[in-house]
C-alpha cells in the first residue's frame, strides 16, 4: 500500500473506470492508498488493479486506473476497489463509474460518476453528479450543486446555498441556511427547514416544507399536494392556486400588516391536481 507524508490536508484526484471508492478522513499526518481487484479471481480486475497509477507530489494525490474494455457477454471488465485514508479537510476531485463511500470531514469536493451511489459524511463546497445512482450527504458547508438523472437525493444539513436536481427520484433535505432551488420530474420533495428563499418544482409529486422563516417560497407541481409551514412570528403574503383541489390556510389574518419586528415570507404555490396547505410550523 503506497503511503505518503501529508501533515496538511491534500488534494486528491481520482479517475477510475469501474469499481468502488472508499475515503476516510481523519486526524492524521499521512495518506495511505490501497488498490485491490474487486474479484481476486478475475484476471481483468487483477490487471486493472496492477495498472492503476498512484502518484503524489506537492500536496496532490493522483489515483488513475486504465480504461476498461468490454468483455461480451459479461459487460465491462477491470473493476477495482480503492481505499484512501487521508487528513481531515482534504479536497477530492473524482471522475469515475463507481460507488463512493466517504467518512469524516472533507474539504471542497467534486464527484462525477456515470453510474453509482454517492455517500458523504461532511464536506465543504460540494458538486455531485451521477447519471444513475442515489446521493446521500450528512452535512455540507458552502454552495451545493447536486444532479442525478435517475436516483434519490437525501441531504441532512446545508450551511450555504444549494441547487438539487433529479429527473426521476425523491428529494429530501433536513435544513438549509441559504437560498435553495429543487427540481424533479417524477418524485416528491420534502424539506424540513428553510431559513431563506426557496423554489421547488416537480411534474408528478408532492412538495412539503416543514418551516419557512423569511424570503420568498415558490412551490409548483403538475400533480401533487403542496404544504408549507410558516414559523410563528413570521408574517406571510400568500398567492395560492389549485385547479383541482382544496386550499387550506389555518393562519390568522393581520389586517394592519406585519409588525416592525416580524420576519416576512412570500409564498406562491401552484398545483394543477392537488391540495394546498399553508399552516404555522
C-alpha positions as CSV (number, residue, x, y, z in Angstrom):
1,X,0.0,0.0,0.0
2,X,1.5,3.3,-1.0
3,X,1.9,5.8,1.9
4,X,2.9,9.4,1.8
5,X,3.7,12.0,4.5
6,X,0.9,14.6,4.4
7,X,0.9,16.8,7.5
8,X,-1.6,19.1,5.9
9,X,-4.8,18.5,4.0
10,X,-4.2,17.4,0.4
11,X,-5.9,17.5,-2.9
12,X,-6.9,14.0,-4.2
13,X,-7.7,13.4,-7.8
14,X,-9.4,10.0,-8.6
15,X,-10.0,8.7,-12.1
16,X,-11.2,5.1,-12.2
17,X,-13.3,3.4,-14.9
18,X,-15.2,0.9,-12.7
19,X,-15.3,0.0,-9.1
20,X,-15.8,1.3,-5.6
21,X,-14.0,4.2,-3.8
22,X,-13.9,4.5,0.0
23,X,-12.4,7.6,1.5
24,X,-11.8,8.0,5.2
25,X,-10.7,11.5,6.5
26,X,-9.3,11.7,10.0
27,X,-6.7,13.5,12.2
28,X,-3.6,12.0,10.7
29,X,-0.3,13.2,9.1
30,X,-0.1,10.7,6.3
31,X,-2.1,9.4,3.4
32,X,-2.4,5.7,2.6
33,X,-3.8,4.3,-0.6
34,X,-5.0,0.7,-1.1
35,X,-5.9,-0.6,-4.6
36,X,-7.4,-4.1,-4.9
37,X,-9.2,-6.1,-7.6
38,X,-12.9,-6.3,-6.8
39,X,-12.7,-10.0,-7.6
40,X,-9.4,-11.5,-6.6
41,X,-10.0,-14.4,-9.0
42,X,-10.9,-12.2,-12.0
43,X,-7.9,-11.6,-14.4
44,X,-9.4,-8.3,-15.7
45,X,-9.8,-7.0,-12.2
46,X,-6.3,-8.1,-11.2
47,X,-4.9,-6.4,-14.3
48,X,-6.8,-3.2,-13.6
49,X,-5.5,-3.0,-10.0
50,X,-1.9,-3.7,-11.1
51,X,-2.0,-1.0,-13.7
52,X,-3.6,1.7,-11.5
53,X,-1.3,4.6,-11.0
54,X,-0.8,6.1,-7.6
55,X,1.3,9.3,-7.5
56,X,1.8,12.0,-5.0
57,X,3.7,15.3,-5.3
58,X,3.3,18.8,-4.0
59,X,0.2,18.1,-2.0
60,X,-1.6,16.4,-4.9
61,X,-2.5,12.8,-5.0
62,X,-3.5,11.0,-8.2
63,X,-5.2,7.6,-8.4
64,X,-5.9,6.6,-12.0
65,X,-6.9,3.3,-13.4
66,X,-6.7,2.1,-17.1
67,X,-9.8,2.4,-19.2
68,X,-11.7,-0.9,-19.1
69,X,-12.5,-2.9,-22.2
70,X,-15.8,-4.6,-22.8
71,X,-16.0,-8.4,-22.3
72,X,-19.1,-9.6,-24.0
73,X,-21.4,-11.0,-22.8
74,X,-20.1,-10.1,-19.3
75,X,-20.1,-6.3,-19.8
76,X,-17.2,-4.1,-18.7
77,X,-14.2,-5.5,-17.0
78,X,-11.4,-4.2,-14.9
79,X,-13.3,-3.4,-11.7
80,X,-11.2,-2.3,-8.7
81,X,-11.7,-1.2,-5.1
82,X,-9.8,1.9,-3.9
83,X,-9.5,2.9,-0.2
84,X,-8.0,6.3,0.8
85,X,-7.1,7.3,4.3
86,X,-6.2,11.0,4.3
87,X,-6.1,14.1,6.5
88,X,-9.3,15.9,7.6
89,X,-10.2,18.8,5.3
90,X,-8.7,17.3,2.2
91,X,-10.2,18.1,-1.2
92,X,-11.5,15.4,-3.6
93,X,-12.0,15.7,-7.3
94,X,-13.2,12.4,-8.9
95,X,-14.5,11.2,-12.2
96,X,-15.5,7.6,-12.3
97,X,-18.0,4.9,-12.9
98,X,-18.1,3.8,-9.3
99,X,-19.7,4.0,-5.9
100,X,-18.3,6.5,-3.4
101,X,-18.4,6.0,0.4
102,X,-16.8,8.8,2.3
103,X,-16.3,9.1,6.1
104,X,-15.1,12.1,8.1
105,X,-14.8,15.8,7.2
106,X,-13.6,16.6,3.7
107,X,-13.0,20.0,2.1
108,X,-14.4,21.0,-1.2
109,X,-15.5,18.0,-3.3
110,X,-16.4,17.5,-6.9
111,X,-17.5,14.0,-7.8
112,X,-18.8,12.8,-11.1
113,X,-19.9,9.2,-11.7
114,X,-21.5,7.6,-14.7
115,X,-23.2,5.0,-12.6
116,X,-23.0,4.6,-8.8
117,X,-24.3,5.8,-5.5
118,X,-22.5,8.6,-3.6
119,X,-22.5,8.8,0.2
120,X,-20.7,11.6,2.1
121,X,-20.3,12.4,5.7
122,X,-19.3,16.1,5.9
123,X,-17.8,18.3,3.2
124,X,-17.1,21.9,2.2
125,X,-18.3,23.3,-1.1
126,X,-19.9,20.4,-3.0
127,X,-20.6,19.4,-6.6
128,X,-22.0,15.9,-7.3
129,X,-23.3,14.4,-10.5
130,X,-24.4,10.8,-11.3
131,X,-26.3,9.5,-14.3
132,X,-27.7,6.6,-12.3
133,X,-27.5,6.4,-8.5
134,X,-28.6,7.7,-5.2
135,X,-26.9,10.6,-3.3
136,X,-26.7,10.9,0.4
137,X,-24.9,13.7,2.4
138,X,-24.9,14.3,6.1
139,X,-23.6,17.9,6.1
140,X,-22.1,20.4,3.7
141,X,-20.7,23.9,4.2
142,X,-20.8,26.2,1.2
143,X,-22.6,26.1,-2.1
144,X,-24.0,22.7,-3.0
145,X,-24.8,21.6,-6.6
146,X,-26.3,18.1,-6.9
147,X,-27.6,16.4,-10.0
148,X,-28.7,12.8,-10.7
149,X,-30.6,11.6,-13.8
150,X,-32.1,8.6,-12.0
151,X,-31.9,8.4,-8.3
152,X,-32.8,9.9,-4.9
153,X,-31.2,12.9,-3.2
154,X,-31.0,12.9,0.6
155,X,-29.1,15.6,2.5
156,X,-29.4,16.3,6.2
157,X,-28.0,19.8,6.5
158,X,-26.6,22.5,4.3
159,X,-24.9,25.6,5.7
160,X,-25.0,27.6,2.5
161,X,-26.9,27.7,-0.8
162,X,-28.0,24.8,-3.0
163,X,-29.3,23.6,-6.3
164,X,-30.7,20.0,-6.2
165,X,-32.0,18.3,-9.3
166,X,-33.1,14.8,-10.3
167,X,-35.1,13.6,-13.3
168,X,-36.5,10.6,-11.5
169,X,-36.5,10.3,-7.7
170,X,-37.4,11.9,-4.4
171,X,-35.5,14.9,-2.9
172,X,-35.2,15.1,0.9
173,X,-33.4,17.9,2.8
174,X,-33.3,18.5,6.5
175,X,-32.3,22.1,6.9
176,X,-30.6,24.8,4.8
177,X,-29.4,28.3,5.8
178,X,-29.2,29.9,2.3
179,X,-31.2,30.1,-0.9
180,X,-32.5,26.9,-2.3
181,X,-33.7,25.5,-5.7
182,X,-35.0,22.0,-6.1
183,X,-36.4,20.2,-9.2
184,X,-37.5,16.7,-10.0
185,X,-39.7,15.4,-12.9
186,X,-41.1,12.3,-11.1
187,X,-40.8,12.4,-7.3
188,X,-41.7,14.1,-4.0
189,X,-39.8,17.0,-2.5
190,X,-39.5,17.2,1.3
191,X,-37.6,19.9,3.2
192,X,-37.5,20.3,7.0
193,X,-36.5,23.9,7.5
194,X,-35.6,26.8,5.1
195,X,-34.1,30.0,6.5
196,X,-34.0,32.0,3.3
197,X,-35.8,31.8,-0.1
198,X,-36.6,28.5,-1.9
199,X,-38.1,27.3,-5.2
200,X,-39.3,23.7,-5.6
201,X,-40.8,22.2,-8.7
202,X,-42.0,18.7,-9.6
203,X,-44.1,17.5,-12.5
204,X,-45.5,14.5,-10.7
205,X,-45.2,14.6,-6.9
206,X,-45.9,16.4,-3.7
207,X,-43.9,19.3,-2.1
208,X,-43.6,19.8,1.6
209,X,-41.6,22.4,3.5
210,X,-41.9,22.0,7.3
211,X,-40.8,25.5,8.2
212,X,-40.0,28.7,6.3
213,X,-38.6,31.8,8.1
214,X,-38.2,34.6,5.6
215,X,-37.8,35.4,1.9
216,X,-39.8,34.1,-1.0
217,X,-41.0,30.5,-1.4
218,X,-42.3,29.2,-4.8
219,X,-43.8,25.7,-5.0
220,X,-45.0,24.2,-8.3
221,X,-46.5,20.7,-9.0
222,X,-48.3,19.4,-12.0
223,X,-49.9,16.6,-10.0
224,X,-49.4,16.6,-6.2
225,X,-50.1,18.2,-2.9
226,X,-48.3,21.3,-1.6
227,X,-47.6,22.1,2.1
228,X,-45.8,24.9,3.8
229,X,-45.2,25.6,7.5
230,X,-44.7,29.3,8.4
231,X,-42.7,30.0,11.5
232,X,-44.6,31.5,14.4
233,X,-44.0,35.3,14.4
234,X,-43.4,35.4,10.6
235,X,-45.9,37.3,8.5
236,X,-47.0,35.6,5.3
237,X,-48.1,37.0,2.0
238,X,-49.9,34.3,0.0
239,X,-50.6,33.6,-3.7
240,X,-52.2,30.1,-3.9
241,X,-53.8,28.3,-6.8
242,X,-55.1,24.7,-7.3
243,X,-57.1,23.9,-10.4
244,X,-58.5,20.7,-9.0
245,X,-58.0,20.5,-5.2
246,X,-58.6,22.3,-1.9
247,X,-56.8,25.2,-0.4
248,X,-56.5,25.4,3.4
249,X,-54.9,28.3,5.3
250,X,-55.3,28.0,9.1
251,X,-53.5,31.3,9.7
252,X,-54.8,34.3,11.5
253,X,-55.1,37.3,9.1
254,X,-53.3,40.5,10.1
255,X,-55.4,43.5,8.9
256,X,-52.8,46.1,9.8
257,X,-49.9,44.3,8.1
258,X,-46.8,42.8,9.6
259,X,-45.4,44.4,12.7
260,X,-42.0,46.1,12.6
261,X,-40.1,43.3,14.4
262,X,-41.6,40.4,12.4
263,X,-40.0,38.5,9.6
264,X,-42.0,38.2,6.4
265,X,-42.3,35.5,3.8
266,X,-43.9,35.4,0.4
267,X,-45.5,32.1,-0.5
268,X,-46.5,31.3,-4.1
269,X,-47.9,27.8,-4.6
270,X,-49.4,26.3,-7.8
271,X,-50.7,22.8,-8.5
272,X,-53.0,21.5,-11.2
273,X,-54.2,18.4,-9.4
274,X,-53.7,18.5,-5.6
275,X,-54.4,20.2,-2.3
276,X,-52.6,23.2,-0.8
277,X,-52.0,23.7,2.9
278,X,-50.3,26.7,4.5
279,X,-50.0,26.4,8.3
280,X,-48.0,27.5,11.3
281,X,-44.9,25.3,11.9
